[in-house]
Amino acid sequence: YIFGVCREMIKRGVKVEGFNSAFAGDVPLGAGMSSSAALESTYAFALNDLFGGNVDKFELAKAGQATEHNYVGVNCGIMDQFASIFGKAGSLIRLDCRSLEYEYFPFDPKGYRLVLLDSVVEHKLVSSEYNKRRQSCETVVAAIQKKHPDVKFLRDATINMLQEVKDDVGAEDYMRAEYVVGEIQRVLDVCDALGKGDYETVGKKMYETHYGMSKLYEVSCEELDFLNDLAKECGVTGSRVMGGGFGGCTINLVKDELYDNFISKTVEAFKAKFERSPKVYDVVISDGSRKLA
């Protein structure tokens, strides 16, 4: 990862020379929490600062994405690297990956706690068929383009456009695209809810997202679905897969008065079923890549 970032920064005009480095972090590894994007974004920022580069924040995020494409073999989007660069304490980001327009929304859920539950199923993106899901989406876009040439990405498509090509694409490809188109609308709905401080709606949409990721996009697993079901049983406001799936974590929006019971019951039930305990991480939303000293 670090070698790839060095090469990508050189391509962007930064004169990277030899340097001494050490790094550490508390982003869970292999848990779908974008630890690789955090590493890429931190090093892109540091190299730009250390060697007097003039690369802007958008391009720093793209350097991390290019590292995944060219050195890791994952055809990822820009979201994870963007979040690692542009993160802002106390805020969530809505990013339009088509235009790279973004907007911050306040996240201050008084009376709630945000907690990650790590299934301890290692998230391995390269071997987890991420690229196949991307190919499915591109296949559906190509079918839609025959009737709607202006559609470049699923970001441009509507559910009606998708339904028009249902008989022209495979059932699996259709399911993948159905999830993506639905998720775009959920993002907009959640942003509206955040603006109103309506965390009950935010939670409802989290559950809808998990269902789509589990049943349509099929990137969940037995352990994550079990954690999601336990959240519902415990009255948790919202729960969903966090990150790309195929293992990793669920993120849960929990009322303060339900938190202790939720954690204790979940740890006990998960251990009884899977013979290991999930890891518990309280979530703090902080600023992105930056110089500390």
C-alpha positions as CSV (number, residue, x, y, z in Angstrom):
1,Y,0.0,0.0,0.0
2,I,2.7,2.5,1.0
3,F,4.8,1.7,-2.1
4,G,1.7,2.2,-4.3
5,V,1.0,5.6,-2.7
6,C,4.6,6.7,-3.2
7,R,4.4,5.8,-6.9
8,E,1.0,7.5,-7.3
9,M,2.3,10.7,-5.6
10,I,5.3,10.7,-7.9
11,K,2.9,10.6,-10.9
12,R,1.2,13.7,-9.5
13,G,4.5,15.7,-9.4
14,V,5.6,15.1,-5.8
15,K,9.4,14.4,-5.6
16,V,9.2,11.6,-3.2
17,E,12.7,10.7,-1.8
18,G,13.8,8.4,0.9
19,F,12.1,8.8,4.3
20,N,11.9,7.1,7.7
21,S,8.5,6.1,8.8
22,A,6.5,4.3,11.4
23,F,2.7,3.9,11.6
24,A,0.1,2.6,14.0
25,G,-3.6,2.8,14.2
26,D,-6.8,1.6,15.9
27,V,-9.0,1.1,12.8
28,P,-9.8,-2.7,13.0
29,L,-7.9,-4.6,10.3
30,G,-9.8,-6.9,8.0
31,A,-13.1,-5.8,9.4
32,G,-14.5,-3.8,6.4
33,M,-13.6,-0.6,8.1
34,S,-11.5,0.8,5.3
35,S,-8.2,0.4,7.2
36,S,-6.4,0.3,3.8
37,A,-8.0,3.6,2.7
38,A,-7.0,5.2,6.1
39,L,-3.4,4.1,5.5
40,E,-3.3,5.3,1.9
41,S,-4.9,8.7,2.7
42,T,-2.6,9.3,5.7
43,Y,0.5,8.6,3.6
44,A,-0.7,10.6,0.6
45,F,-1.2,13.6,2.9
46,A,2.1,13.1,4.7
47,L,4.2,12.7,1.5
48,N,2.5,15.8,0.0
49,D,3.4,17.8,3.1
50,L,6.9,16.3,3.6
51,F,8.1,16.8,0.1
52,G,6.5,20.1,-0.6
53,G,3.8,18.8,-3.0
54,N,0.9,20.9,-4.2
55,V,-1.6,18.1,-4.6
56,D,-5.2,19.1,-3.5
57,K,-7.4,17.0,-1.3
58,F,-9.4,15.6,-4.2
59,E,-6.3,14.3,-5.8
60,L,-5.0,12.9,-2.6
61,A,-8.1,10.7,-2.4
62,K,-7.7,9.7,-6.0
63,A,-4.0,8.7,-5.3
64,G,-5.3,6.2,-2.7
65,Q,-7.9,4.9,-5.1
66,A,-5.3,4.5,-7.8
67,T,-3.2,2.5,-5.4
68,E,-6.0,0.0,-4.9
69,H,-6.5,-0.2,-8.7
70,N,-2.8,-0.4,-9.8
71,Y,-1.0,-2.1,-6.9
72,V,-3.7,-4.1,-4.9
73,G,-5.9,-5.3,-7.7
74,V,-9.2,-4.0,-6.3
75,N,-11.3,-1.8,-8.7
76,C,-12.8,0.2,-5.8
77,G,-14.7,3.5,-5.9
78,I,-13.5,6.7,-4.3
79,M,-15.8,6.7,-1.2
80,D,-13.4,5.2,1.4
81,Q,-10.4,7.4,0.5
82,F,-12.6,10.4,0.2
83,A,-14.0,9.9,3.7
84,S,-10.5,9.4,5.1
85,I,-9.3,12.7,3.6
86,F,-12.4,14.9,4.0
87,G,-13.8,13.5,7.3
88,K,-15.1,16.1,9.7
89,A,-15.8,15.7,13.4
90,G,-19.5,15.6,14.3
91,S,-20.5,15.3,10.6
92,L,-21.5,12.7,8.0
93,I,-20.6,13.2,4.4
94,R,-22.9,12.8,1.4
95,L,-20.7,12.2,-1.6
96,D,-21.9,12.1,-5.2
97,C,-19.3,9.9,-6.8
98,R,-20.4,11.0,-10.3
99,S,-19.5,14.6,-9.8
100,L,-17.5,14.4,-6.6
101,E,-19.8,17.1,-5.1
102,Y,-20.2,16.6,-1.4
103,E,-22.0,18.0,1.6
104,Y,-21.7,17.7,5.3
105,F,-24.7,16.8,7.5
106,P,-24.7,17.2,11.3
107,F,-24.5,14.0,13.3
108,D,-25.3,14.6,16.9
109,P,-27.6,11.9,18.1
110,K,-28.2,13.0,21.7
111,G,-29.6,10.1,23.7
112,Y,-28.0,7.5,21.3
113,R,-24.7,5.7,21.0
114,L,-23.0,4.5,17.9
115,V,-21.3,1.2,18.3
116,L,-19.5,-1.3,16.0
117,L,-19.8,-5.0,16.5
118,D,-17.0,-6.9,14.8
119,S,-18.1,-10.4,13.7
120,V,-14.4,-11.4,13.7
121,V,-15.0,-12.8,10.2
122,E,-12.1,-11.3,8.2
123,H,-13.1,-9.0,5.4
124,K,-11.0,-9.9,2.3
125,L,-12.0,-7.6,-0.5
126,V,-9.9,-9.1,-3.3
127,S,-11.2,-12.6,-2.7
128,S,-14.7,-11.5,-1.8
129,E,-16.0,-11.0,-5.3
130,Y,-16.2,-7.3,-5.1
131,N,-15.1,-7.0,-8.7
132,K,-17.9,-9.3,-9.8
133,R,-20.5,-7.1,-8.2
134,R,-19.1,-4.1,-10.0
135,Q,-19.2,-6.0,-13.3
136,S,-22.9,-6.9,-12.6
137,C,-23.7,-3.2,-12.2
138,E,-21.8,-2.3,-15.4
139,T,-23.6,-5.0,-17.3
140,V,-27.0,-3.5,-16.3
141,V,-25.8,0.0,-17.2
142,A,-24.9,-1.2,-20.7
143,A,-28.4,-2.6,-21.1
144,I,-30.1,0.6,-19.9
145,Q,-27.9,2.6,-22.2
146,K,-29.5,1.0,-25.2
147,K,-32.7,2.7,-24.3
148,H,-31.3,5.7,-22.4
149,P,-28.0,6.7,-23.9
150,D,-27.4,9.5,-21.3
151,V,-27.1,6.9,-18.5
152,K,-23.4,6.5,-17.7
153,F,-23.7,4.9,-14.2
154,L,-26.4,3.4,-12.0
155,R,-26.2,6.8,-10.3
156,D,-28.1,8.1,-13.4
157,A,-30.7,5.4,-13.5
158,T,-34.2,5.3,-12.0
159,I,-36.0,2.2,-10.8
160,N,-38.3,2.5,-13.9
161,M,-35.3,2.3,-16.2
162,L,-34.1,-0.7,-14.3
163,Q,-37.4,-2.5,-14.6
164,E,-37.4,-1.8,-18.4
165,V,-34.4,-4.1,-18.8
166,K,-35.3,-6.8,-16.3
167,D,-35.8,-9.4,-19.1
168,D,-32.6,-8.3,-20.8
169,V,-30.1,-9.1,-18.0
170,G,-29.6,-12.0,-15.7
171,A,-31.5,-12.3,-12.4
172,E,-28.3,-11.9,-10.4
173,D,-27.2,-8.8,-12.2
174,Y,-30.7,-7.3,-11.8
175,M,-30.6,-7.9,-8.1
176,R,-27.3,-6.2,-7.7
177,A,-28.5,-3.1,-9.6
178,E,-31.8,-3.1,-7.7
179,Y,-29.9,-2.8,-4.5
180,V,-27.7,0.1,-5.8
181,V,-30.6,2.1,-7.2
182,G,-32.6,1.7,-4.0
183,E,-29.6,2.6,-1.8
184,I,-29.1,5.9,-3.7
185,Q,-32.6,6.9,-2.6
186,R,-32.0,5.8,0.9
187,V,-28.9,8.0,1.1
188,L,-31.1,11.0,0.2
189,D,-33.8,10.0,2.7
190,V,-31.2,9.7,5.5
191,C,-29.8,13.1,4.6
192,D,-33.2,14.6,4.9
193,A,-33.7,12.9,8.3
194,L,-30.4,14.1,9.6
195,G,-31.3,17.6,8.7
196,K,-34.4,17.2,10.9
197,G,-32.6,15.4,13.7
198,D,-34.9,12.4,13.0
199,Y,-32.8,9.5,14.1
200,E,-35.7,7.0,14.1
201,T,-35.9,7.4,10.3
202,V,-32.1,7.1,10.1
203,G,-32.3,3.8,12.0
204,K,-35.2,2.5,9.8
205,K,-33.1,3.1,6.7
206,M,-30.1,1.4,8.2
207,Y,-32.2,-1.8,8.6
208,E,-33.4,-1.4,5.0
209,T,-29.8,-1.1,3.8
210,H,-28.8,-4.3,5.6
211,Y,-31.6,-6.2,4.0
212,G,-30.5,-5.1,0.6
213,M,-26.9,-5.9,1.2
214,S,-27.8,-9.3,2.5
215,K,-30.5,-10.4,0.1
216,L,-29.9,-8.4,-3.1
217,Y,-26.3,-7.5,-3.2
218,E,-25.4,-10.6,-1.2
219,V,-22.3,-9.3,0.6
220,S,-23.4,-10.2,4.1
221,C,-22.7,-13.4,5.9
222,E,-24.4,-15.6,8.6
223,E,-22.6,-13.8,11.4
224,L,-23.5,-10.3,10.3
225,D,-27.2,-11.3,9.7
226,F,-27.2,-12.8,13.2
227,L,-25.9,-9.6,14.7
228,N,-28.5,-7.6,12.8
229,D,-31.4,-9.9,14.0
230,L,-30.2,-9.5,17.6
231,A,-30.2,-5.7,17.2
232,K,-33.9,-5.9,16.1
233,E,-34.7,-8.2,19.1
234,C,-33.1,-5.7,21.5
235,G,-35.0,-2.7,20.1
236,V,-31.9,-1.1,18.6
237,T,-32.9,1.9,16.5
238,G,-30.7,1.0,13.5
239,S,-28.3,-1.7,12.4
240,R,-26.5,-2.5,9.2
241,V,-23.4,-4.0,7.6
242,M,-20.5,-1.5,7.9
243,G,-18.2,-1.3,4.9
244,G,-18.1,-3.7,2.0
245,G,-19.4,-6.8,3.8
246,F,-18.2,-10.3,3.4
247,G,-17.5,-10.3,7.1
248,G,-16.4,-7.4,9.2
249,C,-18.8,-5.3,11.3
250,T,-22.3,-4.1,11.8
251,I,-22.8,-0.5,12.9
252,N,-25.6,0.1,15.4
253,L,-27.5,3.2,16.5
254,V,-28.6,2.4,20.1
255,K,-30.5,4.4,22.6
256,D,-28.5,5.0,25.8
257,E,-30.9,3.1,28.0
258,L,-30.7,0.0,25.8
259,Y,-27.0,0.0,25.3
260,D,-25.8,-2.2,28.2
261,N,-28.4,-4.9,27.7
262,F,-27.8,-4.9,23.9
263,I,-24.1,-5.4,24.3
264,S,-24.3,-8.1,27.0
265,K,-27.1,-10.1,25.3
266,T,-25.4,-9.9,21.9
267,V,-22.0,-11.0,23.1
268,E,-23.5,-13.9,25.0
269,A,-25.7,-15.1,22.2
270,F,-23.0,-14.7,19.5
271,K,-20.5,-16.6,21.6
272,A,-23.0,-19.4,22.2
273,K,-23.7,-19.8,18.5
274,F,-20.3,-19.2,16.9
275,E,-17.9,-20.1,19.8
276,R,-16.2,-16.8,19.8
277,S,-17.0,-13.3,21.1
278,P,-17.6,-10.3,18.8
279,K,-15.4,-7.3,19.4
280,V,-17.1,-4.1,20.5
281,Y,-15.9,-0.6,19.4
282,D,-17.5,2.7,20.3
283,V,-17.5,5.0,17.3
284,V,-16.1,8.5,17.3
285,I,-16.4,10.5,14.1
286,S,-13.3,12.6,13.8
287,D,-11.5,14.8,11.3
288,G,-9.7,13.2,8.3
289,S,-6.0,13.1,7.4
290,R,-4.2,16.0,8.9
291,K,-0.9,17.1,10.4
292,L,-0.8,16.8,14.2
293,A,2.6,18.3,14.9
